[in-house]
Amino acid sequence: MPLSVPETPAAWGEPLFRAQFKMEPADFQVSEVMNIEFDGQGEHLYLHIEKTSVNTDEIVELLAKVFQVDSKAIGFAGMKDRHAVTTQWFSVATPSNEDPLIATLLEFSTGDKSARLLEVHRHSRKLRRGAHSANKFVITLKDIEPVLDDPYSVFRSAVDNRIASIERFGFPNYIGPQRFGFGGQNFSRARQWFRQPKKRASRQQRSLWLSAARSAVFNQVCAQRVRSDNWQQLLEGEPAMLDGSKSFFDTSTSTKSELDNRIATFDIHTSAPWWGRGATPAKTDCQEFENSALAEFEEILSGLEKAGLAQERRALRARAVELQARWVNDSTLELSFLLSPGVFATTLLCELGVCREPDRRQSI
């Protein structure tokens, strides 16, 4: 059985450059795109908050304190990075007479940390995970150094062409390294827990470990599809994912030309297992491919099944919508794009170059 997180080869070629990112919070900006029509009433107060160097859990803790509620009364659509400038939505189950008090209570600035309230709305339903339609990213890559000793004009052309390919055809939907923890520790602990399931662990720890194990299974299959250069073509017997959805369907009753057209227009995507109990929906060639790719993962698969997770699928391909690149100077590139919830921006960056952020372990 593998002792480390699976490697994730790039689909579009070798890295074109080395670069730094997240040198400062403004270099990594993320904004949730939310399409909820607020009904203006109900027990849930929706808060649109901009934060710098503050993660989602810290805001949940602050809201629980301000409104004197349990964290279960607080909803949010997704987790956001600490080392960034991010805007996201939260909901709090609270009486309407609390509304006038929140503006001053929720704004703070301490050192490099800050938060401010942008909008407030009332709604009848709690905000659920994955409720946002997309995440908008603006990422600045600095200290860019070309990998090859080509003329600068050739290098710039290669980067521009790579970006055009990613925009036109998408990129492998790998789970980013942050899911696995520093040094892959979440995956390692998942393996240990599967061997000793009676070992005491908090609900949050189990959730992290199970997510890391599931992600490793997905990345293993995705990596094998990239190596086989068939990550954009449906295999015989492969379930197809509907774009923007967790739903998948049996492709056996559709013609190849119909499926190819839907793949080309990003209406559907190829898929890989998001492992859990129950029979895999993959059949024939697809099932054989996945069985081979996961031959060394038997203990992980068994552990996920025993944990009670359902057998699902995840899209193998991700799309960067409205992908734009702007060269600030010869060594600084600004990228902006929209990604669906659950798609990692760091995965897109890996298709361009080796992008590293500062080692902050000393400051933790």
Secondary structure, 3 states (H helix, E strand, C coil): CCCCCCCCCCCCCCCCEEEECCCCHHHEEEEEECCCCCCCCCCEEEEEEEEECCCHHHHHHHHHHHHCCCHHHEEECCCCCCCCEEEEEEEEECCHHHHHHHHHHCCEEECCEEEEEEEEEEECCCCCCCCCCEEEEEEEEEEEEECCCCCHHHHHHHHHHHHHHHHHHCEECCCCHHHHCHHHHHHHHHHHHHHCCCCCCCHHHHHHHHHHHHHHHHHHHHHHHHHCCCCCCCCCCCCEEECCCCCEECCCCCCHHHHHHHHHCCCEECEEEECCECCCCCCHHHHHHHHHHCCCCHHHHHHHHHCCCECEEEECEECCEEEEEEEEECCEEEEEEEECCCCCHHHHHHCCEEEECCCCHHHC
